[in-house]
């Protein structure tokens, strides 16, 4: 991955629907070069998916989850990623092992999701942080 790839990725992170022609104009290359590089980045697994960010007025939160020492964090992350309220699941270093980013319709739904996490045998602790505002980088 070189500087041109990084420039393309920076633009797509801000808006994954940016047309290749617009990206090409912004970074000073051809549309074909952008298209080929994006396809290569997808093939190599660098771009995993294209997604959207929403401003729905919903309650968004990060739920930090501690699990028992002998737990496969990959398995619990995969399970939680399937929950409908979950946008992202990150395996992290530090006091907690997994961070879930949730987007729920209200605090009751968020609380239900946290309760569901706490009821898992592998989970030993949770810490919730409401997301008050977000900016795109």
PENORMO-V708356 format. One record per residue. N is the residue number from 1. PSI is psi as a letter, one per 20 degrees, with the letter a starting at -180 (none if undefined). OMEGA is omega in whole degrees, 0 to 359 (* if undefined). NEAR is the number of other ideal C-beta (glycine too) atoms within 10 Angstrom. Layout:
n:psi:omega:near
N:PSI:OMEGA:NEAR
N:PSI:OMEGA:NEAR
This chain:
n:psi:omega:near
1:p:182:12
2:a:184:7
3:h:179:8
4:g:177:14
5:g:180:16
6:h:178:11
7:g:178:17
8:g:180:24
9:h:180:16
10:g:179:13
11:g:180:16
12:h:177:17
13:h:179:11
14:h:181:11
15:o:184:13
16:i:178:13
17:j:180:8
18:p:180:15
19:q:180:11
20:h:180:17
21:h:178:12
22:g:177:14
23:g:181:22
24:g:179:17
25:g:184:13
26:h:183:14
27:i:174:16
28:l:176:9
29:a:182:15
30:q:177:12
31:h:180:14
32:h:178:10
33:g:179:16
34:g:181:25
35:g:180:14
36:g:181:12
37:g:178:20
38:g:178:19
39:g:178:11
40:g:179:13
41:h:175:17
42:g:181:13
43:h:181:9
44:i:179:10
45:j:178:7
46:g:170:12
47:o:182:17
48:h:181:8
49:r:173:6
50:p:184:10
51:r:179:9
52:q:171:7
53:p:183:11
54:q:172:10
55:n:188:7
56:i:187:9
57:j:179:7
58:r:174:16
59:p:179:18
60:q:183:21
61:q:168:20
62:p:178:16
63:o:179:23
64:p:188:18
65:p:173:26
66:p:180:17
67:r:179:20
68:q:185:11
69:h:185:7
70:j:185:6
71:p:173:17
72:o:184:10
73:h:177:15
74:g:181:11
75:g:180:11
76:h:177:22
77:g:178:20
78:g:181:11
79:g:182:13
80:h:179:22
81:h:179:12
82:i:180:8
83:p:187:13
84:h:182:9
85:i:191:22
86:p:174:18
87:g:183:13
88:q:169:14
89:p:180:22
90:p:168:13
91:p:189:11
92:r:172:12
93:r:180:6
94:a:182:8
95:g:179:9
96:r:185:18
97:h:185:23
98:q:173:23
99:p:178:18
100:p:173:24
101:o:186:15
102:q:176:25
103:o:185:19
104:q:182:20
105:h:182:12
106:r:183:10
107:h:178:11
108:g:178:10
109:h:176:16
110:g:180:21
111:h:177:14
112:g:180:13
113:g:178:21
114:g:178:20
115:g:178:10
116:g:178:13
117:g:181:22
118:h:181:13
119:i:177:8
120:p:182:14
121:h:185:9
122:h:186:18
123:p:179:19
124:i:179:15
125:q:172:12
126:q:175:16
127:p:186:13
128:p:176:16
129:o:175:11
130:p:177:10
131:o:184:13
132:h:181:6
133:q:178:5
134:q:177:9
135:q:176:4
136:p:181:7
137:none:*:6
